[in-house]
Amino acid sequence: MLSGLVPESEGNNLRGNLKMKNQWIPYAALVGSMLCFSGNFMLGGVAAGAMPLMSLMFVKWGTAALPMLLLAAYVERPNWRKVLTYWKTIAVLAALGIAGYSFMFYHALSTTTPVNASLINAFNPALIVIASALVLKEQLTATKVCGIAVAFFGILWVLSRGDLDVVRNLSFNPGDVWMLGVITCWTAYTIIAKKSADLPPITSCALQMTFFTIAMIPYMLVNGITLPTTAAAGWSLAYIAIFPSAVAYGLWNYGAKSVEPGIAGQSLNLVVPFIAIMTLASGGSVNSVDLIGGALVLIGVYITLRSPTVPKLPHSVTTIA
């Protein structure tokens, strides 16, 4: 397409620049996904406190399913018949990343402290890196380990309010066990999403939501749906039905397919500085402990993203479209 319009050398440089820019699109998708998830921490509790958990999950994912199906049909134009031959993989992803993660996360928060839950969740990036090395045989470089350590120390600093002795006194309860299930679900979800790279990301995400919604219909017919009764809870539910669900999962599936799971998992730590920024924007305050911890998280993420990747032998991947 560039032939005849620009000299060959300039055309090659332009192609190279475009390729380099496109390489950052998956990373931008992961950052956007974490931004959406961060908003869920700020607003999700309002909706969760105003309606039963099962109603919340059904409305959240059922509302997001149809727009995602339409978006998948318009953007990716998949061959639905071929895609549905992977229904087992899609069902497993739905069970892990939508049903299991959401259910255990809300149960954990009802029986443990936010400090314990956040601390256990901070192990998720490291767990994804370890699982990637074991399952996908991806290299665990010293740079990645260093980046993870720096970011994790930043999270410990924030959670302990600058007093790391607090960590030694933490005790485990049933809610902490639920949180171990949460990070295990998300690790497995990320690894399986990476291995199923032949599934179009938006289509896969849309079908995961659809499968979950269909599976929930019998339960909702028996027990009914309870909706929020206040405007604040209603707007909060609208937000979490769009951004932390449809938008966040679509971006995560896109980014996780193009980026090593270990690096993708490290982006989970961006939630800490994002929440700090949102707190300031909403009129709250952030002290020096939050600023130092957030800076360490960002530095750790940057170190991990800059880690050189050992190139793999090229292989053919058939995309279902």
Secondary structure, 3 states (H helix, E strand, C coil): CCECCECHHHHHHHHHHHHHHHHCHHHHHHHHHHHHHHHHHHHHHHHHCCCCHHHHHHHHHHHHHHHHHHHHHHHCCCCHHHHHHHHHHHHHHHHHHHHHHHHHHHHHHHHCCHHHHHHHHCCHHHHHHHHHHHHHCCCCCHHHHHHHHHHHHHHHHHHCCCCCHHHHCCCCCHHHHHHHHHHHHHHHHHHHHHHCCCCCHHHHHHHHHHHHHHHHHHHHHHHCCCCCCCHHHHHHHHHHHHHHHHHHHHHHHHHHHHCCHHHHHHHHHHHHHHHHHHHHHCCCCCCHHHHHHHHHHHHHHHHHHCCCCCCCCCCCCCCCC
